[in-house]
């Protein structure tokens, strides 16, 4: 039993309130087809509401007394309501019970992901609008490339998290289907009111075929983790930039003390530990995705292997969302050092500007390209502000088009 049940009952603490909510909708559906009476449905729903309150208040504890959260609900209803409580499992299996609780959990987590991505995008847009033109070196291959700006850097991450928020919303639409009523994968001998449970639980549509409902277990979780991983990849890149910019070799960025820690032995050190842990967070979700993909190598219909999908999903979602929730505050609090960045801009970084300027005057670009570095006096006469101002292509440092990003943020938030 220790091996077969494992941590399932403890993991179900994350899913329990969703399971209770689905049980309430199921009871109403049974009433609609005459399996339970109005009074019995009212009793079941009242007790389920009380169970949810008791669980939230820690007066009901999901622990090793139960095999899992599903059996705990049924046992509690039977203890409190007797024969009426025994009716709650009519027409459903633990298979569709875990499916619907997990599906509700995924939708809730995706909504949280969407919100925190929008919060991050807002923080980056605010920073870009407040500091649009401070020059900084732009890099490719970690080598000096061209002159960039702080506004350009912030705007890049703003657009990334707008995309991540949009992807989370699209994933909600894809995931948000109702598996309750598919039982163990082959339907039941009852005209279950699946349209009622779909509406009551806020799903967009029925997940129709019972066998596919079983085959989708893990598949929908994997898609949620994919959306989460997209956001965490951008978080990882942001954290890499900040960790590099905080080094003495760069010296471009300062962070408040609350985002750094001291060394246990070196009094001179302040380390960007939070930034480094944010950088590592993608690995937690990527590991969970690999674990799921390995488990899902199965033939059709239900197999007990699927129990092991629950742990990695819950851990990855909890960790990933916690990491992303910290990002808006970090983005808002970081500060660039203008003088240090200006000192890092070398005359050679204007070579692309010079080549394009001469190409615009009629010199073939390849000739202008080859000649740009051979005119050090022209390069020395150029300055970062002019370089930024001249970069006028859409989205470039001289034409950030922050109003477009702000409008997209407003559209996604419904402002």
N, C-alpha and C positions, 0 to 999 in steps of 0.2 A: 504493500500500500504506500509506503514511503516513496518508493520509486515511481509508482504509477500516478499517484496524486501529486507528489513533489510539492512545489510552491504554489500550486494552482489556486488554492483557497486564499492565499495571501495576495497573489496577483489580482484575484477577482475583486479585491477592495477597490481597485481603480475602475472596475466595470460595474460594481454592485448597483449603484443608483440608476444606471442605464438599464440594468436588468430588471429592477423594480418598476421602472417606468414602462418597459415593454410588457411586463406581466400585467400591469394595470390596463393597457390597451388590449391585451389578449383577453382579459376577463370581460371587457366591454364587448369585444367581438363575439365571445361565447354567449353573452346575453342576447346579442342581436340575432343569433340563429336558434335561440331557445334552449341551449344546453344548460345555462344557469338562469335562474329567475332574476327579476329586477332586484329583489331584496338580497339575493345571494351575491349578485354583482356589486351592489352597494356595500355589502359587508366586506367583500374581498378588496375593493378599492379603498375603503376606509382603513383597513388593516395595512394595506400596502403603503398608503400615505404615512401612516404612523411608523411603519418600519423604516421608511426613508428618513423621517425626522429623527428616529432613535439612532439610526446609523450615523447621520450627520453629527449628532450630539455625542457620539461614542457610547451611547447607552446600549446599543446592539453591536457586538463585536464579531466580525467574521474571522474565525480562527480555526484551529485544528479539530474542533468538534465536528466540522462539516467537511465533506469531500471537496466542495466548491461552492461558489455563490449561488448557483442555480438550485442545488439541493437544499441550501440554507433557506432560501425563500419558501420553497414548498414545505419544508419541515416547520418553519415558523407559522405559516398559514394553517397547517394541520393542527399544530399545538394550540393555536388561539381560536380557530374556527371549527375544528373537528371535521366532520364529513364535508362541509362546504370547502374547506381548505384543500381537501384531496382532489377537488374538481379542477384546480387551476392548471394541471398538466394535460388536460384533455386536448387532443389535437395538436400537441407540440412535442418536440424532442429536445433534449439538451443540445442537439446539433443546431437547430434553428434558434434556440435560446441564446447560445453563445454567439451565433452569427449576428443576431439583431443587436445584442448589447455591444458587440465590438463595432458594428457598423455605426451605431449612434456615437460611440466613443471617437471613431475616426472623424466623423463629421464635426464633432465638437473640437477636436484637436486641430483640424484643418481651419476652422473658423478662428481659433486662437493664432494659428500660424499666419493667416491672412492679416489679422489685426496687428500682430507684432511686426510684420514686414511693412505694413503701411506706416506704423509708428517710426520705423527705421528710415523709410524713405522721407518722411516729413522732417526728421532730424537732419538728414543730409541736405535736403533742399534748403532748410533754414540756414544751415552753415554756408552753403553756396551763395545764397542771397546776401548774407551778412558779410561775406569776404570773397567777392567774386574774382578779383584781379590781382591778388598778391602773387608775384612770380615765384615759381618753384621749378626745379629741374624736372623734365620729363625723361622717362627711362624706357628703353627696350633692351632686353637681355641683361638687365641691371647695369647697363652702360648709359652714359649721358647721351641723350638723343636730341631733343629740342626744348625750347622754353615752354613750360606749361603754367598752370595757375592753380591755386587752391580751390577756386570755384569749379574748375574743370574736374579736379580730383573728386570733390564732394559730389558733383553732379553725376559722375560715372557710377558711384555707388547708389545714388538716389534712383537712377533708372533701373539698376539691377534689382533693387528691392521692390520697385513698382512691378517689374516683370514677375518677381517671386510671389507677390500678393495676387497678381492676376492668375498665375498658375495654380495657387492654392484654391482660388475661387472656382476655376475650371475643374479642379480635381474634386471639389465638393459636389459639383453637378454630376460628375462621373460616378462617384462613390455612393451618392445619396439615393439608394434603392432599398426596398424593404424585403428582407428574406424571411420575415416571420410568417409562419404558415406553410413553409416548405417541409417542415418536420425533418426526418432523417434523410431526405433526398428523393422521396417518391410520393409526396403528398399524403393526404389522409382521407378517410371515408366520411368526411363532413364538409358541408359547404361553407367553410370558414369565411368570415367577412374580412378578407384581406384588404379590401379598399378602405374599410374603417381604420384598420391598424396603420395603413400607409398614411392616411390623413392625420390620425391622432398623434403619430410619432414624427410628423413633419418631413416624411420622405417625399421625394419628387415623383417616384414611380414604384411599381411592383417589380421585384426581381422574380420573374415569372416561372422559369423552369426549375423544379426542385433539385434536379441533379446538378445543374449549373450553379445553383446557390451553394452547394457543397464544394464544387470545384473552384468557386471564387474565394473560398476561405484562404487567406494568405495572399491571394492576388490583389485584392483591394488594399490590404495592409501594406503590401509592397509598393503600390502606387502612392499611398500617402507618404511613405518613407522617401520615395523618390522626390516628391514635392518638397519635403522637409530638407532633403539632402541638397537640392538646388540652392535653397537659401543659405544652408550652412557652407556650401562651397564659396559663395560670395563673402560670407562672414570670415571664412578661412583666409581668403585673399586680402580682405581688409586687415585682418589681424597680422598677416605677414607684412603688409606695408607699414603698419604702425610699429610693429616690433623692430623693423629695420630703421624706421625714421627716429625711433627713440634711442638708438645706439649713439655713443659719442662720435663714431665715424660719420654718421649723418647729422644728428643733432637737430632735426627738423621739427620734432614734436615734443610737447610736454603733456603729461597726464597728471591729474590730481592724485594726491597721495592715497586716496581711497581705492585707486585702481592699481596700486603698486604695493610691493612688500619688501621688507628689508631682508638682508642676509643673516643667517644664524651665526656666522663667524666673521663676516667682513663688514665693518661699520660704515664703509663708504658706499655700500650698494643700495640701490632702489631698483627692484626688478619688476618688469611688466608681467607678473605671473598671471593676472587675469587675462591679459591679451593672449598669452601663450595657451592657456586652457581653452579660451574661445577658439583658437586656431586648431586645437586638437579635437574639438567636439565633432567635426565631420566624421572622424574615424569611428566614433561610437555608432553613428547611424549607418555608416558604410558597413561596419561589421555586422549589424543587425540585418541589413539587406542581404549580405552574403549568407548568413545563417538561414534566413527565410528561403532564399533561392535553393539552398541545399535541401531543406526539408520538403519543399514543394515538388521534388522529383518523385511523383506518385502517379499511379493510375487513377481513373475517374472515381467519383463518389467519395464518401467519407472514409478516413483512416485515422487511427488514434495518433499517428505521427503529428497530426495538425495541432495537437495540444501544445507542442513545443514551439509553435509560432507566437504564442501569447507573450512569453517572457521577453524576447528580444524587441518586439514591437513596443510594449509598454515602457521598457527601459529607454529605448531610443527616443520615443516621443517625449518622455519626461525630460530627458537630458537635453535634447535638441531645442525644445521650446524654452527651457530655462536659460540656455545660452543665448538664444535670440532675443529673449526679453531684456537682457542686459545691454544689448547693442545700442538702442536709442540714447541711453544715458552716456555711454562711452563716446558716441559720435558727437553728442552735444557738448561734452566737457573737454574734448581734446583741443589743443591750441597749436597752431603752426608758428615757428620762429622765422619771421620774415627776413631778418638780416642774415641769418645763417643760410637760408635757402638762396638769397641773392648772391652771397659769396660763393656758392657752389656753381653758379652759372658761368660757364666759360665762353669766350668769343666763338669758339668752334661750333657751339650749339645754335648759332645764328646762320649756319651755312645753308640749311634747307630754306630758311626765309630768303636769303640772298639769291639762291638758285631760282626759286619760284618768282621772285621779283623781276629778275632778268628775263625769265621765260615769258612773263606777262608783258614785257617790253618788246618781245619779238625774237629773242635769242632762242634757238632750239633747245629744249630742256636738257638733252644729254650734254650739249656744250656748256650750258649754264651750270649743270651738275658738276662737270669736271673742273670748271674754273672757280667754283665757289671757295674752295679752301686755298686757292692760290692768290687771294686778295685779302691778306690779313688786315690791311688798313680799313677796308670796307666793313669787315667783321667787327673790328674794334670800335667802329663808329656806331654800331647798332646797340640798342638797349632793350631790356625785357619788356617794358611797357609797350613799345612800338611793335615788338614781336607778337605780343598777345593781341593787341588791337588789330593787327593785320590778318590774323587767323580767323577769317569770317565765314568759312563754310559752316553749314548747319551743325550746331552742337559743339563746335570748336571753341577754344578759350576766348576768342573775340566775339563769339555769337552763341553764348551758352543756351539761349532759348529756355531759360528757367521757367518762364511763364507756361510753356508747354508741359513741362514736368509737373508744375503746380496744378494745372488744369486736369492732368491725368490723375493726380492724387485726389483732387476734389471729386472727379467722376467715380473713382473706385470707392471712395468713402461715402459717396452720396451727399456731399456737402453742397 
